[in-house]
Structure formats: structure tokens, C-alpha cells
Amino acid sequence: MRWLTLYARSRQIPASLAAVVIGVVAVWALARDEGAGPGDPRLPTLVLSTGAMAFSIGLSGQDLALDRTAALRWVPRRAAHVLLAGAVVAAALLPVQTMSAPMATTAFIVRDSAGLMGLVALGAALSGGQHAWTLPFAWLMFSFFAPPPTSAPMEVATWMLLPPGTAAGTWTALALTVVGTTAYAVAGPRR
């Protein structure tokens, strides 16, 4: 179990968990004041994005050369890291759902957290762990300020804010999860 503790500290998981908890508490405070109307997906999407971005810094270790020369098989560990981080981000929003008015359905939370962690993993594979947060941040900002989707390409572009039953949102999140997790697991973070 000592290797798991060392891995968690080297990937800054305690700091990431603290950031997720702070984000959830902030959202709970905003939701308690009824800041967003019922069914408004922006607030839960914001907390899920914040959680995914908080875990992005841990997708690269302290020394990339050491990671690449280790005797451990990194592919399953990297994939597990991304998937577990996505599960933690999704699970962090559930207490807010029970303590205040429900902001989003469980399907919405699972879809967005999986897609966002896929985006973070893709960002780590493309630009390294220290810049992995930029891809989900840019996509989130575009989704917030884009006009309402009227075509399939716009539905794909604003998948984070679509209702959970929308095929374009579900397939986009699934594709981002698979592509991002696979790219990060196989290639690792960029130097």
C-alpha cells in the first residue's frame, strides 16, 4: 500500500481533492441561494469542469524520464488514474444533490465528468500535465458563450450543456473519454 501513497503524493492527488471539495462547497453555497434555475446545466457543468481541471495537474509526474524508464507497466495505471479521477469528480457532486435542490440528473453528471476527464487526458497527451486544463477550459468557455445549438455540429460543440438523453452529447462525451484516455494511457504526458 506504500506505493499507492507515494503515487498519490507524486501526482498531487491530495491537493486535487482539496480543490474539488472547495469547488463543491462553492457550488452548494450558490445552489442553496437558488442562483441558477432548475434544470440550468451551467452550475453543475462548472463544478465538474473545475474538478476535472484540478485533477489535470496530476497527469504528469515530477520526472517524466523516470516515468518512462520505470519497470512498471504504465498503460493500465494511466487509464485507471483517468477513470478513477472521473469517478471522484462525479461522486463529489452527489452530496450537493442530496443537500439542496437537484441541479442535474445522475446521467448528466456521469456523462459530463467522463467526457471532461477524457478532454483532460487528451490535453495531457498533447501538451503535458501542466497545461492539460486548457482544453476543457476552452471548450467550457465556448459552450457557455455559444448560441443555442440548432445543428448537429453545434450540438457536438456544446455537448456539456445538452440534456442527458441527447445522442450528440452522449456520443461526443463517449468519444472524448475513449480517445483521451487511450491517448494518455498509451503515449503518456507530453514533455
BATIPA-857311 format. One record per residue (C-alpha): residue in three letters; x, y, z. Coordinates in Angstrom, 1 decimal, padded with zeros to 4 digits, always signed. Example, Ala and Ser with C-alpha at 12.3 -4.5 7.8 and 13.67 -1.06 7.14 Angstrom:
2
code;X;Y;Z
ALA;+012.3;-004.5;+007.8
SER;+013.7;-001.1;+007.1
This chain:
191
code;X;Y;Z
MET;+000.0;+000.0;+000.0
ARG;+003.0;+002.3;+000.4
TRP;+003.4;+002.5;-003.4
LEU;-000.1;+003.8;-003.7
THR;+000.5;+006.5;-001.1
LEU;+003.7;+007.5;-002.9
TYR;+001.9;+007.6;-006.2
ALA;-000.9;+009.7;-004.8
ARG;+001.5;+012.3;-003.4
SER;+003.7;+012.4;-006.5
ARG;+000.6;+013.0;-008.6
GLN;-000.7;+015.7;-006.2
ILE;-003.9;+013.9;-005.6
PRO;-004.5;+015.4;-002.1
ALA;-004.3;+018.9;-003.5
SER;-006.6;+018.0;-006.3
LEU;-009.1;+016.5;-003.8
ALA;-009.0;+019.7;-001.8
ALA;-009.7;+021.8;-004.9
VAL;-012.6;+019.5;-005.8
VAL;-014.1;+019.9;-002.3
ILE;-013.7;+023.7;-002.4
GLY;-015.5;+023.7;-005.7
VAL;-018.3;+021.5;-004.5
VAL;-018.8;+023.7;-001.4
ALA;-018.9;+026.8;-003.5
VAL;-021.5;+025.2;-005.8
TRP;-023.5;+024.1;-002.8
ALA;-023.5;+027.7;-001.5
LEU;-024.6;+029.0;-004.9
ALA;-027.3;+026.3;-005.3
ARG;-028.6;+027.0;-001.9
ASP;-029.3;+030.6;-002.8
GLU;-031.1;+029.3;-005.9
GLY;-028.7;+031.2;-008.1
ALA;-029.4;+029.0;-011.1
GLY;-032.9;+028.0;-012.1
PRO;-034.0;+024.4;-012.0
GLY;-032.7;+022.5;-015.0
ASP;-029.9;+025.0;-015.7
PRO;-026.9;+022.9;-016.6
ARG;-024.3;+025.6;-016.2
LEU;-023.6;+025.3;-012.5
PRO;-023.1;+021.5;-012.4
THR;-021.0;+021.7;-015.6
LEU;-018.9;+024.4;-014.0
VAL;-018.2;+022.3;-010.9
LEU;-017.5;+019.2;-013.0
SER;-015.1;+021.1;-015.2
THR;-013.4;+022.6;-012.1
GLY;-012.9;+019.1;-010.7
ALA;-011.5;+017.7;-013.9
MET;-009.1;+020.6;-014.3
ALA;-008.0;+020.2;-010.7
PHE;-007.0;+016.6;-011.4
SER;-005.2;+017.5;-014.6
ILE;-002.1;+018.6;-012.9
GLY;-001.6;+015.0;-011.6
LEU;-001.5;+013.5;-015.0
SER;+002.3;+014.1;-015.2
GLY;+004.8;+013.1;-012.6
GLN;+007.7;+015.0;-011.2
ASP;+010.2;+013.5;-013.6
LEU;+008.9;+012.3;-017.0
ALA;+012.2;+010.5;-017.7
LEU;+011.7;+008.4;-014.6
ASP;+008.1;+007.6;-015.5
ARG;+009.2;+006.4;-018.9
THR;+012.0;+004.2;-017.7
ALA;+010.2;+002.6;-014.8
ALA;+009.8;-001.1;-014.7
LEU;+006.1;-000.7;-014.1
ARG;+003.6;-001.0;-017.0
TRP;+002.1;+002.5;-017.2
VAL;-000.7;+001.9;-019.6
PRO;-003.2;+000.4;-017.1
ARG;-002.1;+002.7;-014.4
ARG;-002.6;+005.8;-016.5
ALA;-006.0;+004.6;-017.7
ALA;-007.1;+003.8;-014.1
HIS;-005.9;+007.2;-012.9
VAL;-008.1;+009.0;-015.5
LEU;-011.1;+006.8;-014.9
LEU;-010.9;+007.0;-011.1
ALA;-010.4;+010.8;-011.2
GLY;-013.6;+011.0;-013.3
ALA;-015.5;+008.8;-010.8
VAL;-014.3;+011.1;-007.9
VAL;-015.4;+014.2;-009.8
ALA;-018.8;+012.7;-010.5
ALA;-019.2;+011.4;-006.9
ALA;-018.2;+014.8;-005.4
LEU;-021.3;+016.4;-006.8
LEU;-023.8;+013.9;-005.4
PRO;-023.8;+015.3;-001.8
VAL;-024.8;+018.6;-003.2
GLN;-027.7;+016.9;-005.0
THR;-029.0;+015.5;-001.7
MET;-028.5;+018.6;+000.5
SER;-030.2;+021.1;-001.9
ALA;-032.5;+021.0;-004.8
PRO;-031.2;+018.6;-007.5
MET;-029.3;+020.5;-010.2
ALA;-028.7;+017.7;-012.7
THR;-029.5;+014.1;-013.2
THR;-027.1;+011.3;-012.5
ALA;-026.8;+010.6;-016.2
PHE;-025.8;+014.2;-016.9
ILE;-023.2;+014.1;-014.1
VAL;-021.7;+010.8;-015.3
ARG;-021.6;+011.9;-019.0
ASP;-020.0;+015.2;-018.3
SER;-017.4;+014.0;-015.8
ALA;-016.4;+011.2;-018.2
GLY;-016.2;+013.5;-021.2
LEU;-014.3;+016.2;-019.3
MET;-011.7;+013.7;-017.9
GLY;-011.3;+012.5;-021.4
LEU;-010.6;+016.0;-022.5
VAL;-008.1;+016.5;-019.7
ALA;-006.3;+013.3;-020.6
LEU;-006.2;+014.3;-024.2
GLY;-004.8;+017.7;-023.1
ALA;-002.1;+015.9;-021.1
ALA;-001.1;+013.8;-024.1
LEU;-001.0;+016.8;-026.4
SER;+000.5;+019.4;-024.2
GLY;+001.6;+017.9;-020.9
GLY;+000.1;+017.7;-017.4
GLN;+000.8;+021.3;-016.5
HIS;-001.3;+022.5;-019.5
ALA;-003.9;+019.7;-019.6
TRP;-006.5;+022.0;-018.1
THR;-006.5;+024.4;-021.1
LEU;-008.5;+022.1;-023.5
PRO;-011.5;+021.5;-021.1
PHE;-011.4;+025.2;-020.1
ALA;-011.5;+026.4;-023.7
TRP;-014.3;+024.0;-024.6
LEU;-016.3;+025.1;-021.5
MET;-016.0;+028.8;-022.3
PHE;-017.1;+028.1;-025.9
SER;-020.1;+026.1;-024.6
PHE;-021.1;+028.9;-022.2
PHE;-021.0;+031.7;-024.8
ALA;-022.1;+029.8;-027.9
PRO;-025.6;+030.4;-029.3
PRO;-028.2;+027.7;-028.7
PRO;-027.5;+024.6;-030.8
THR;-029.6;+024.4;-034.0
SER;-027.5;+021.9;-035.9
ALA;-025.6;+018.7;-035.3
PRO;-022.1;+020.3;-035.3
MET;-023.3;+022.9;-032.7
GLU;-024.7;+020.1;-030.6
VAL;-021.3;+018.4;-030.7
ALA;-019.6;+021.7;-029.8
THR;-021.9;+022.3;-026.8
TRP;-022.3;+018.7;-025.6
MET;-021.6;+019.7;-022.0
LEU;-024.8;+021.7;-021.7
LEU;-027.1;+019.3;-023.6
PRO;-029.8;+017.3;-021.7
PRO;-028.6;+013.7;-020.9
GLY;-030.8;+012.0;-023.4
THR;-029.3;+013.9;-026.4
ALA;-027.5;+011.5;-028.7
ALA;-024.9;+014.1;-029.9
GLY;-024.0;+014.9;-026.3
THR;-023.7;+011.3;-025.2
TRP;-021.6;+010.2;-028.2
THR;-019.3;+013.2;-028.0
ALA;-018.6;+012.6;-024.3
LEU;-018.1;+008.9;-025.0
ALA;-015.7;+009.6;-027.9
LEU;-013.7;+012.1;-025.9
THR;-013.5;+009.7;-023.0
VAL;-012.2;+006.8;-025.1
VAL;-009.9;+008.9;-027.3
GLY;-008.5;+010.9;-024.5
THR;-007.9;+008.0;-022.1
THR;-006.4;+005.9;-024.8
ALA;-004.0;+008.6;-026.0
TYR;-002.9;+009.4;-022.4
ALA;-002.6;+005.7;-021.4
VAL;-000.5;+004.8;-024.4
ALA;+001.6;+007.9;-025.0
GLY;+001.7;+009.4;-021.6
PRO;+002.0;+013.1;-020.9
ARG;+003.9;+015.2;-023.3
ARG;+007.2;+016.6;-022.1
